[in-house]
Amino acid sequence: MKQIIKKVLSIYMISTLVLSMLLSSLQRVSADESENIPNSPIKVLEEKKLPISEYTFFASSRSAGKEINFLGKDYKVQELTQNSFDSGFDFAIFSAGGSVSKEFAPIAVSKGCTVIDNSSCFRMNKDVPLVVPEVNFEDARNNNGIIANPNCSTIQAVVALKPLDDNYGIKRIVYSTYQAVSGAGFKGVEDLKSGIQSYNSELSVLENQTHDYELQKFKVPIFSNCIPHIDVFLDNGYTKEEEKMINETRKILGRPNLRITATTVRVPVLNSHSEVINVEFERDFRLKELKQILKQSSGIILRDDYPTTLDSNNQDNVFIGRIRRDFSVSSGVNLWVVADNLRKGAASNAVQILERLLID
């Protein structure tokens, strides 16, 4: 193990993707509440107990000055400015959205800091590695100061796909996702809660189709509904979320011409994404052998029946079940893949990247 790192880092917290999903920002919750959220980057860092001697937490001016208890010590959140990295940090985890990353990540790098970025800002930059530690950690070693954390739905998919691609050669992928409202942020969670609270048990299912509450995130109610619309629609009819899954999978697997299609759907589930992944292979396979390969792969929990979102909540592994041959092609398989989108899909993956950089 390397010697203890002198200083790590800034977690730029406010309006972060991870914290905002359940907490919105530190304006909405106290520091005491944030430290106990099991899928926040702060909690994941506490669990890991990495060989780091010093932490610093940055935020916007609105939340600077708030206190966080981390590893038994009280930290005062500092305002992020262009001079924040002058004191010499070794690593920084950015979780504040693309605009903040675009402005401040290059500044951090110029001061000798390695940035792990949770936004979509740098993911498709050819000079920035897009990393899932179980899949392509070697790419992280070849960084120019910034390492990108992939999209949540992509992370769990490639953890399942990488060992299969290595053994059988993937020819084509069809993604169908069922994504929790926590992935849409605080307002998405509020829309689901409002729908639950307004449900009238005395009315029939059909009579409950109207809503008398204001929608904060979605165009239509998410309660008792499925919405095939995540992020904006593109000119080709796909959504940006679907395009992310396609392009990020190709980059992470190192397969730029891999044939992939995707349909992403928001469902009325609080947390953890579920995916059906249909895979066609170049080579034939034995189902028993394929299952054994997945069972022995890092970061995967294989179930003989099927996992649900309740199994994956607050977990860092990717859960796989309902594995069955696709008889419509000569060599294909169907997988049911579930993971916590806030932990493995965001906070935990970023911290795992940091952990490997420190240990390897």
HELIX and SHEET records of a PDB file:
HELIX    1   1 LEU A   17  LEU A   22  1                                   6    
HELIX    2   2 ALA A   31  SER A   34  1                                   4    
HELIX    3   3 PRO A   41  LYS A   48  1                                   8    
HELIX    4   4 GLY A   98  SER A  110  1                                  13    
HELIX    5   5 PRO A  133  ARG A  141  1                                   9    
HELIX    6   6 CYS A  152  TYR A  168  1                                  17    
HELIX    7   7 VAL A  181  ALA A  184  5                                   4    
HELIX    8   8 PHE A  186  SER A  198  1                                  13    
HELIX    9   9 LEU A  206  GLN A  209  5                                   4    
HELIX   10  10 LYS A  240  LEU A  253  1                                  14    
HELIX   11  11 LEU A  287  LYS A  295  1                                   9    
HELIX   12  12 THR A  309  SER A  312  1                                   4    
HELIX   13  13 ARG A  343  ALA A  347  3                                   5    
HELIX   14  14 SER A  348  ILE A  359  1                                  12    
SHEET    1   A 6 GLN A  78  GLU A  79  0                                        
SHEET    2   A 6 THR A  56  ALA A  59  1                                        
SHEET    3   A 6 VAL A   8  TYR A  12  1                                        
SHEET    4   A 6 PHE A  91  PHE A  94  1                                        
SHEET    5   A 6 THR A 114  ASP A 117  1                                        
SHEET    6   A 6 ILE A 146  ALA A 148  1                                        
SHEET    1   B 2 GLU A  67  PHE A  70  0                                        
SHEET    2   B 2 LYS A  73  LYS A  76 -1                                        
SHEET    1   C 6 ARG A 259  ARG A 266  0                                        
SHEET    2   C 6 ILE A 170  GLN A 179  1                                        
SHEET    3   C 6 HIS A 273  PHE A 281 -1                                        
SHEET    4   C 6 GLY A 332  ALA A 339 -1                                        
SHEET    5   C 6 VAL A 318  ARG A 325 -1                                        
SHEET    6   C 6 ILE A 300  LEU A 302  1                                        
END                                                                             
